[in-house]
Every structure is written in structure tokens, then in C-alpha cells.
Amino acid sequence: MHSGLEAAGFALGAVAVVMTMLSAIRAVVLPRAVQNFIPRVTTNAVRFVLRLRAARSDSYHDRDRVMAMVAPMALISMLATWLAVLFLAYALMMFCITGRSVAGSFELSGSSIVTLGTASDPQFWPSMLSYSEAALGLLLVALFITYFPSIYSAFTRRETGVTLLQVRAGDPPQATTMLIRYHRIEERRYQLTELWRQWEAWFSDIEESHTTFPILAFFRSPQPERSWITAAGALLDGAAFWVACVDEHPIDPDAQLCIRAGFLALRRIADAFDLPYDPDPAPDGPVTVSRYEWEAAMTDMAAAGVPLVADREQAWAAWRGWRVNYDTVLLRLARLVEAPPAPWVSDRSPVASRDARRRRDRPAGSGPDPGRTASGWRRWTRR
């Protein structure tokens, strides 16, 4: 009976070692999004604790300072968890084969994982365990060190696009601001083909980087008012306005390709976090932007001289047909990363189809939409 328990304990420790190393390899080496228990648990635990702390702050900037620590603390917690599981697993295996006490097994395992050599065992198999634990501990630390340059390189590329969009679309970014600004600079001669191509490449880049390294989604921009997800939302809405509502320009397939690259990228990132969405929404499906809000945006562009299509019904149907592809996934990702306040992205939540339809069908000019007033905005910024 005693030998059977020792064999079972040793097997349990060996399995824990293998699973820990597989978790590290999936997180650091494997270039694809896979289910990974330890990184997910540590990240969620850090987010939970910091959100409790942020909830005590009335100012958005104070909450942003707290939430900016999510990604760095999650990374450190991830490494600490891998090392802790490795330490406990080897301590269990050493306890089962060396005959040492529990304290002695912990001492030998701790000495091995930190490679200090303060404790040793003259027997062959315990020595082999010590050497393998030291090697795996060093390997984990080395893998983690190589992890940082890849993360920060992807972060820098992402934030370059976010900063450039701020110049074009304002802060917080808005689709109408971007189109009006281009129109005022170049009047009716302006073409946005190069912009759509640049952002198609940007979306492709974040799809690859944010699914390979999901922790990147929680890295916040250097400026509290900026965010990769609010920038993505403004750009996608701007492209949708350009395709569906702005008149007097040639058909621009690059804008449509940019929208498709955008919603596909956001969906792949949402898949990495198991966020639900409809993969094949109907073109006339519900969206969280109401007809009243859309009409207000069209009025602003018309007042600035942007040439718009004459048929508003057709334009609304076409614009909504684009927005429905990314509406839900955009808002869910904004909530996941605690995005800063931005119109049409982080100022609302994904809603049930019935509620979305009620807001969508609200007649133009009928007054402020419930929940979209300044008081509603202030409630969100204080949450």
C-alpha cells in the first residue's frame, strides 16, 4: 500500500511537471491561440483583484493607472505560477523516492529550482531529479526573457497605428471627425485608399500578435485616453461611412477589404478569450448604434460639407449591414480590456436583439435616445 501511494504521488508530480512545461511552451513558443489554463487563471485573478481596487476610484484616470498594471502583473504572476507548480511537483516526487521528510523534500526542491545548491542528495535518482528541476527552472526563465521582446515589439507596432489615428480622428477617435478632417484638408479630391491599406495591414498584424500573445490585449496605451480597441472601432465605422454614405468618390474596394480584415481580426481575438458573437449575422440584424445617433453623425458631416448619398434609407441599411459584422465583438472586447470612454465603442454594452431593434427603429429627430445622454455617459465613466 505504501509503495503504491508513493508511485501514485510520483506519477502525479511527473504529470504536473509535464503539464506545466506544456503550458509554458503553448504560451511562449507556439504561434497560435490555444486554451491555456495557467495563463488564463493568473490573468483573470489579477484582473479581478485590480478591478476591485479600481472600483474604489471616482476618476477614470485613477482607474486607468490601476488597470494599466494588469498585463505586467499578470506576466509576473504567470512566471511565478509556473515556477511554483514546478517546485511543488518536484518536492512531491522527491518526497516519494528519497524518504525525506516533507520539509526536507521542499528544501531539496527549492535548492534545485533556484540552482543555489544549498541542499543535495547523494543518491542517483534524487540527483537526477535535482538536475532536471534546475534545468527546467532555467529554461522557464530563459523562455520568459525571450517572451518580452516579442510582446513589446508587437505593442510598439500596434501603438504606432493608434497614435497616427489620433492625429486623424481626434481623441477619443471618431469616424466622423476623421472624414470631416480629410474633407477640409483636400475638399472633394481626397482619397483614402492608402489609409485603408495601412489599416488592413494593421488589423492583420494585431490578429497574429494578439492571438499568439493574448496578454497583449490588456496592455494599455501610454496615453490614458487612447486604446487599440477604440481606434479599431473608429476606423471601422469610418470605412463603413465611406463605403455606404459618402458620395462622389470612386468605388473603393480597399475600404471594404479593410472592414473585412478588421472584423475578422476582432473575431479571432475574441475567440482567444471565448467571447460569444454571431459569426454570420444578417445584414439587417440589430446593432447598438441607433438610427438617431447615425442621423446625428450624418448631419455633422453634411454641415461640414462632406458629400453624402441622397437616399438616407439606403445609406442607413448599407452602413448597418457593415456595422453588424463587428458590433458585438467590438463592444465585448472593449469591455474585456476596460477601454477608455469613446463614442459607439465603450459607451455602451452588447444588448439583446429586441433592445437593439427598439433603439434602431427610433425615429430621427425624436429627441435624445434613452441611455445615450450625457448623464448616461457620466454613469459609464464612473462605473
Secondary structure, DSSP 4 states (H G I P E B T S, - for coil): -HHHHHHHHHHHHHHHHHHHHHHHHHHHT-SS----HHHHHHHHHHHHHHHHHHTT-SSHHHHHHHHTTHHHHHHHHHHHHHHHHHHHHHHHHHHHHH---HHHHHHHHHHHHTT--SS---SHHHHHHHHHHHHHHHHHHHHHHHHHHHHHHHHHHHHHHHHHHHHHHTTTT-HHHHHHHHHHHHGGG---HHHHHHHHHHHHHHHHHHHHSGGGGGPPPSSTT--HHHHHHHHHHHHHHHHHTB-SS---HHHHHHHHHHHHHHHHHHHHTT----SS--TT---SS-HHHHHHHHHHHHHTT--B-S-HHHHHHHHHHHHTTTHHHHHHHHHHTTPPP-TTTTSS----HHHHHHHHTPPTTS-PPTT-SHHHHHHHHH-
